[in-house]
Amino acid sequence: MCDTSGYQQLSPDSKKSMYIGSLIWAIICLLAASIAEFFLMSADFYETWVLYIIVGIVAIIIVFLMIRPILFYDHYAYIVNSEKVDIRRGIFTITTTMVPIERIHQIEIKKGPINNLFGLSDVYVITAGGAASIQYLKQDVAEEIADELNNVVNKIIRSRDNQ
């Protein structure tokens, strides 16, 4: 779905991680709905239409959670070069985040327990104005990107110090 003019797409393993994350959120949603239904059943104003509304909302949320990984994967692309980090993502609206290399202050690699199962990491690029992340990267790709960005930022700093 994203254009291929130098942009990289995610590894297929990223979809597995996204599905597990969505499954966890679906379970949390079901538990919250069950707890809400339990308390509503004991209330004096309980009506069966309340149950239908709760079930409908939960069904919509779960369907979205199961479709989200496909849409996210199809619309996610990134490029890292000597000038910028450019990240495109979105489901309903596509957001492009561009971070000029000379604005980068810090680079972090993070991996949560689900991503760790699949050897995935996120690279966080931190600037004075905020942070951007390239998510669901293979561990070796994340380290390569972090090293590349670190080298480019160090060259910029050295060239400023020499002037």
C-alpha positions in Angstrom: 0.0 0.0 0.0 2.9 2.4 0.7 4.9 3.6 -2.2 8.2 1.9 -2.7 10.5 4.8 -3.4 13.1 3.8 -0.8 10.7 3.1 2.0 11.1 -0.1 4.0 8.2 -2.2 5.1 8.0 -4.3 8.3 8.9 -8.0 8.6 5.9 -10.4 8.4 6.7 -11.4 12.0 5.5 -8.0 13.1 1.9 -9.1 12.2 2.2 -12.0 14.7 3.3 -9.6 17.4 0.4 -7.2 16.6 -2.1 -10.1 16.6 -1.0 -11.2 20.1 -1.2 -7.6 21.3 -4.7 -7.3 19.8 -5.7 -10.6 21.4 -4.6 -9.4 24.8 -6.6 -6.2 24.3 -9.6 -8.2 23.2 -9.4 -10.3 26.4 -9.2 -7.2 28.5 -12.2 -5.8 26.7 -14.2 -9.0 27.3 -13.3 -9.0 31.0 -14.3 -5.3 31.4 -17.6 -6.0 29.6 -18.2 -9.0 31.8 -17.5 -7.1 35.0 -19.8 -4.2 33.8 -22.5 -6.7 32.9 -22.2 -8.3 36.3 -22.7 -5.0 38.1 -25.5 -3.9 35.8 -27.4 -7.1 36.3 -27.5 -6.4 40.1 -28.8 -2.9 39.5 -32.5 -2.1 39.7 -32.6 -0.5 36.2 -31.2 -3.5 34.3 -32.8 -4.1 30.9 -32.0 -6.6 28.3 -31.3 -3.9 25.7 -28.3 -2.9 27.9 -26.8 -6.3 27.3 -27.3 -6.0 23.6 -25.5 -2.6 23.6 -22.6 -4.0 25.6 -22.3 -7.0 23.3 -22.5 -4.9 20.2 -19.8 -2.5 21.4 -17.6 -5.3 22.5 -18.1 -7.1 19.1 -17.2 -3.9 17.2 -14.1 -3.4 19.3 -12.9 -7.0 18.9 -13.5 -7.0 15.1 -11.4 -3.8 14.9 -8.7 -5.3 17.1 -8.5 -8.3 14.7 -8.4 -6.2 11.5 -6.1 -3.5 12.9 -2.8 -5.6 12.4 -3.5 -6.1 8.7 -4.3 -2.4 8.1 -1.4 -1.2 10.3 1.0 -3.5 8.5 -0.2 -2.5 5.0 0.1 1.2 5.8 3.4 1.3 7.7 6.6 2.2 6.0 9.8 4.0 7.1 13.0 5.3 5.6 16.2 6.2 7.3 18.9 8.1 5.4 21.6 10.7 6.2 19.1 13.6 6.2 16.0 12.3 7.9 14.0 9.6 9.6 10.6 9.4 7.8 7.8 7.2 9.2 4.4 6.6 7.6 1.7 5.0 9.5 -2.0 5.0 10.1 -5.2 3.1 9.7 -7.9 5.6 8.9 -5.6 8.6 8.3 -2.0 8.2 7.2 0.4 10.2 9.3 3.9 11.0 8.1 6.5 11.8 10.8 9.8 13.3 9.5 12.7 13.9 11.9 15.7 15.8 10.5 18.9 14.0 11.6 20.5 17.2 13.0 17.6 17.4 15.5 18.2 14.0 17.1 19.4 14.1 20.7 19.0 10.4 21.7 18.3 7.0 20.2 16.8 4.2 22.1 16.0 0.6 21.3 13.1 -0.9 23.2 11.5 -4.3 23.2 8.5 -5.5 25.1 7.7 -9.0 26.1 5.6 -9.7 23.0 8.0 -8.2 20.6 10.8 -10.1 22.3 9.1 -13.4 21.5 9.5 -12.6 17.8 12.9 -10.9 18.0 11.4 -7.5 17.3 12.4 -4.1 18.7 11.3 -0.5 18.4 13.7 2.3 17.7 12.9 5.6 19.4 14.4 8.8 18.0 14.2 11.5 20.6 14.5 15.2 19.8 14.1 18.4 21.9 10.5 18.6 20.6 9.4 15.0 21.1 10.0 11.5 20.0 9.3 9.3 17.0 9.4 5.5 16.9 10.0 3.0 14.2 8.1 0.0 15.5 8.2 -3.8 15.0 11.7 -4.0 13.5 13.8 -7.1 13.5 16.4 -6.9 16.3 19.3 -6.8 13.9 17.6 -4.1 11.7 16.9 -2.0 14.8 20.5 -2.2 16.0 21.7 -1.3 12.5 19.4 1.7 12.3 20.4 2.9 15.8 24.1 2.5 14.9 23.7 4.3 11.6 21.8 7.2 13.2 24.3 7.4 16.0 27.2 7.6 13.5 25.5 10.3 11.4 24.6 12.4 14.5 28.2 12.0 15.8 29.5 13.3 12.4 27.2 16.3 12.6 28.4 17.1 16.1 32.1 16.7 15.2 31.6 19.0 12.1 30.0 21.6 14.3 32.8 21.4 16.9 35.4 21.9 14.1 33.8 25.0 12.8 
